Amino acid sequence: MSALLELQGLVKRYGGLTATDNLNLTVNAGEIHAIIGPNGAGKTTLIHQISGALASDSGRIVFAGTDVTRVPMHLRVQAGLARSYQITNIFPRFSVLDNLALAVQARSGSSMRFWRPAVSERAMFEEARALADRVGLGGQVDGLAGNLAHGAQRQLELGLALATRPRLLLLDEPMAGMGHEESVEMIPLIESLRPEIAVLIIEHDMDAVFRMADRISVLVSGRIIATGTPDQIRCNLEVKKAYLGDELEDEVAA
């Protein structure tokens, strides 16, 4: 596989605290790559740096062969680098379909003004309906987004990110706050993105991580201490000592 994203010597400091410490990482095209680590390891800071929400102090971010280290967030999205957030970010008073249509509109530049060709707006809503079907919300397009169950809201947020037509999708704890059944439904949805879209995911649900990921990187105190397949990470003594601990076999068995 070829590298779609390359992080080279990435650093982010907050006063005397180094949140990202000379970090190197690659994400390949067509893979699901998980980042795990203890609370305070710098995982969300790293996602902010990659997405452009937070400027790095030093190092390089190369996406699809282009240095985007100083490129603003909206231009990274246009280049195919999109993200979702820990907290659901939707328009609760709009319908599911309207949420998705607005996301399509934002990407396409459609104005929704009355003099726009009707065929353009039809195409926009057709794409929105297709996105709803893809994330499992095809039967709820007319309902208010704010009335969806938490898991369905996370599915909608994923649809909003997919509306940008990303090449790489950054997912920051997409299963946060979900019950077991909701998490079980989200796993195949994320897996379905492979190999069309590369995914870099932060997730605390170890069972989900070890089921989905092609590769896993372990982040501790701002540094990647190991990268490998799930089996390699499962057997890595340094990882077990630093993060996963003795409960590893119970959490990722099966």
C-alpha positions in Angstrom: 0.0 0.0 0.0 1.1 3.6 -0.7 1.2 6.2 2.1 -1.7 8.6 1.8 -0.8 10.6 5.0 2.7 11.1 6.4 3.5 12.8 9.7 7.1 13.7 10.0 8.6 14.9 13.3 5.3 16.5 14.4 5.5 18.6 17.6 2.8 20.5 19.6 3.6 22.2 22.9 1.4 23.9 25.5 3.9 25.8 27.6 6.0 23.2 29.4 3.7 20.3 28.2 4.6 18.5 25.0 1.4 17.0 23.7 2.9 15.7 20.4 6.5 14.8 20.7 8.5 14.4 17.4 5.7 12.1 16.1 6.1 10.1 12.9 3.2 8.2 11.4 1.9 6.9 8.0 -1.6 6.0 7.0 -1.9 4.0 3.8 -4.5 4.3 1.2 -7.4 1.9 1.7 -6.6 1.0 5.3 -8.3 1.5 8.7 -5.6 2.7 11.0 -6.4 3.0 14.7 -4.7 5.2 17.3 -5.0 4.0 20.9 -3.5 5.2 24.1 -4.3 6.3 27.7 -6.2 9.5 28.5 -3.9 12.5 28.1 -1.6 10.7 25.5 -2.3 13.5 22.9 -4.7 11.6 20.6 -7.2 14.4 20.1 -4.5 17.0 19.8 -3.0 14.9 17.0 -6.3 14.7 15.2 -6.6 18.5 15.5 -3.2 18.9 14.0 -3.9 16.6 11.1 -7.3 18.3 10.3 -5.9 21.8 10.5 -7.9 22.8 13.6 -4.6 23.2 15.5 -1.3 24.5 14.1 1.8 22.4 14.8 4.9 24.0 16.3 7.2 22.0 14.0 7.2 19.0 11.7 5.4 18.2 8.4 2.0 16.9 7.4 2.1 15.5 3.9 -1.3 14.4 2.4 -1.5 12.7 -1.0 2.0 13.9 -1.7 1.4 17.5 -0.9 2.7 19.4 2.2 -0.4 20.7 4.0 1.3 21.6 7.3 0.3 25.3 6.9 -2.8 24.8 4.8 -6.0 25.9 6.5 -8.7 23.4 7.5 -11.3 24.2 4.8 -8.7 23.6 2.1 -7.7 20.3 3.6 -11.3 19.3 3.5 -11.5 20.3 -0.2 -8.3 18.2 -0.8 -10.1 15.2 0.7 -9.2 15.2 4.4 -12.3 15.2 6.5 -13.1 14.5 10.2 -15.8 13.8 12.7 -15.8 14.9 16.4 -16.1 13.3 19.8 -19.3 15.3 20.4 -22.1 14.9 17.8 -22.1 17.9 15.5 -25.5 18.1 13.6 -28.4 20.5 13.1 -30.9 19.1 15.5 -33.9 21.1 14.3 -33.4 20.0 10.6 -34.4 16.7 9.2 -31.9 14.0 8.5 -32.3 14.6 4.8 -31.8 18.4 5.1 -28.7 17.9 7.3 -27.2 15.7 4.5 -28.3 18.1 1.7 -26.7 21.0 3.5 -23.4 19.0 3.7 -23.7 18.2 0.0 -24.5 21.9 -0.7 -21.4 23.0 1.2 -19.2 20.8 -0.9 -20.8 21.6 -4.3 -21.3 25.3 -3.7 -25.0 25.1 -4.6 -26.8 28.2 -3.3 -30.3 26.9 -2.8 -31.7 30.1 -4.4 -34.9 29.9 -6.4 -33.2 30.7 -9.7 -30.9 27.7 -9.5 -31.8 24.9 -12.0 -34.2 22.5 -10.4 -32.2 19.6 -11.7 -29.2 20.7 -9.6 -31.2 20.7 -6.5 -32.8 17.3 -7.3 -29.3 15.9 -7.8 -28.3 17.3 -4.4 -31.2 15.7 -2.6 -30.7 12.4 -4.5 -27.1 12.4 -3.2 -28.3 13.2 0.3 -30.7 10.2 0.2 -28.0 7.9 -1.1 -25.8 9.0 1.8 -28.7 8.3 4.3 -29.0 4.8 2.9 -25.2 4.3 3.1 -25.1 5.1 6.8 -28.2 3.2 7.7 -30.7 6.1 8.0 -32.6 5.6 4.8 -35.8 5.0 6.7 -35.5 8.1 8.9 -34.7 10.8 6.3 -37.8 12.8 7.2 -37.3 12.7 11.0 -35.7 15.6 12.9 -32.0 14.9 13.6 -32.4 16.0 17.2 -34.9 13.2 17.7 -32.6 10.4 16.6 -31.1 8.0 19.2 -27.5 8.8 20.1 -26.1 6.0 17.9 -28.1 7.2 14.9 -26.9 10.7 15.4 -23.3 9.4 15.2 -24.3 7.6 11.9 -25.6 10.9 10.6 -22.4 12.7 11.5 -20.5 10.1 9.6 -22.8 10.8 6.6 -22.0 14.5 6.9 -18.3 13.7 6.7 -18.8 11.4 3.7 -20.7 14.2 1.9 -17.3 16.0 1.5 -16.1 12.9 -0.5 -13.0 12.4 1.5 -10.0 10.3 0.7 -9.0 10.1 4.3 -11.6 10.3 7.2 -10.5 11.2 10.7 -12.8 9.7 13.3 -12.5 10.9 16.9 -14.2 8.4 19.2 -17.1 7.6 16.9 -18.5 5.2 19.4 -18.4 7.5 22.4 -21.5 7.2 24.5 -22.9 4.3 22.5 -24.4 1.2 24.0 -23.2 -2.2 23.0 -25.8 -2.8 20.3 -25.1 0.7 18.7 -21.4 0.0 18.7 -22.0 -3.4 17.0 -23.9 -1.6 14.3 -21.2 1.0 13.8 -18.4 -1.4 13.2 -19.5 -2.8 9.9 -20.5 0.7 8.7 -16.9 1.9 9.3 -15.5 -1.3 7.8 -17.6 -0.7 4.6 -15.5 2.4 3.9 -12.5 0.2 3.1 -10.9 0.4 0.6 -12.7 3.4 -1.0 -11.7 5.7 1.9 -8.8 5.5 4.3 -9.8 5.9 7.9 -7.7 7.1 10.9 -9.7 6.4 14.0 -9.3 7.2 17.7 -11.4 4.8 19.8 -11.4 3.6 23.4 -13.5 0.5 22.6 -10.7 -2.0 22.4 -12.9 -4.8 21.1 -14.0 -2.6 18.2 -10.4 -1.5 17.5 -9.0 -5.0 17.3 -11.9 -6.1 15.1 -11.7 -3.3 12.6 -8.2 -2.0 12.3 -5.7 -3.1 9.6 -2.9 -1.5 11.7 -2.8 0.0 15.2 -0.5 2.7 16.5 -0.1 3.2 20.3 0.4 6.7 21.5 1.8 7.3 25.0 2.9 10.8 26.2 2.8 12.2 22.7 5.0 9.5 21.1 4.1 6.5 19.0 5.7 3.6 20.9 4.5 0.8 18.5 2.7 0.3 15.2 1.6 -3.0 13.8 -1.2 -5.4 13.0 -3.7 -6.2 15.7 -1.9 -9.5 16.4 1.5 -7.7 16.6 0.1 -5.1 19.0 -1.7 -7.7 21.1 1.6 -9.5 21.7 3.8 -6.4 22.1 5.2 -6.4 25.7 6.0 -2.7 25.7 2.4 -1.9 24.7 1.0 -4.2 27.4 3.2 -2.6 30.0 2.5 1.0 29.0 -1.2 0.8 28.2 -3.1 -2.4 27.6 -2.0 -4.2 30.7 -2.9 -7.6 32.0 -6.6 -7.3 30.9 -5.6 -7.3 27.2 -6.6 -10.9 26.5 -10.1 -10.4 28.1 -10.7 -7.1 26.2 -9.7 -8.2 22.7 -10.4 -11.9 22.7 -12.6 -13.4 20.0 
